[in-house]
């Protein structure tokens, strides 16, 4: 019978995650940019709700 190599759970998960982490620099920048754009949109909406002066001018 051929011997098989057994991986620990930790090493198996590490191996799977390594494949996921190998994204190109462009993909990583795109994801960060998208997250920042969502945060900016959220903050602008929050500022509109909290700033009574800007509501009076509009």
C-alpha positions as CSV (number, residue, x, y, z in Angstrom):
1,X,0.0,0.0,0.0
2,X,1.4,3.4,-0.9
3,X,1.9,5.8,1.9
4,X,-0.1,9.0,1.8
5,X,0.9,12.3,3.3
6,X,-1.5,13.7,5.8
7,X,-1.8,17.4,6.4
8,X,-2.9,18.9,9.6
9,X,-6.1,20.9,9.4
10,X,-4.1,24.1,9.9
11,X,-1.8,23.4,7.0
12,X,-4.7,22.4,4.8
13,X,-6.6,25.6,5.5
14,X,-3.3,27.6,5.0
15,X,-2.9,26.0,1.6
16,X,-6.4,26.8,0.6
17,X,-6.2,30.4,1.8
18,X,-2.9,30.9,0.0
19,X,-4.6,30.3,-3.4
20,X,-7.3,32.9,-2.5
21,X,-4.7,35.5,-1.5
22,X,-2.8,35.3,-4.7
23,X,-4.8,38.1,-6.4
24,X,-3.2,40.5,-8.7
25,X,-2.3,44.0,-7.5
26,X,-5.0,45.5,-9.8
27,X,-7.7,43.3,-8.2
28,X,-6.6,44.3,-4.7
29,X,-6.6,48.0,-5.6
30,X,-10.0,47.7,-7.3
31,X,-11.5,46.1,-4.1
32,X,-9.9,48.8,-1.9
33,X,-11.2,51.5,-4.2
34,X,-14.7,50.1,-4.2
35,X,-14.7,49.8,-0.4
36,X,-13.5,53.4,0.0
37,X,-16.1,54.7,-2.4
38,X,-18.9,53.0,-0.4
39,X,-17.5,54.5,2.8
40,X,-17.4,58.0,1.2
41,X,-21.0,57.6,0.0
42,X,-22.1,56.5,3.5
43,X,-20.2,59.4,5.2
44,X,-21.8,62.0,2.8
45,X,-25.2,60.7,3.5
46,X,-24.5,60.8,7.2
47,X,-23.3,64.4,7.0
48,X,-26.4,65.4,5.1
49,X,-28.6,63.9,7.9
50,X,-26.5,65.6,10.7
51,X,-25.8,69.0,9.2
52,X,-28.9,71.2,9.5
53,X,-27.2,74.2,7.8
54,X,-26.7,72.2,4.5
55,X,-30.3,71.2,4.6
56,X,-31.5,74.9,4.8
57,X,-29.3,75.9,1.8
58,X,-30.6,73.0,-0.4
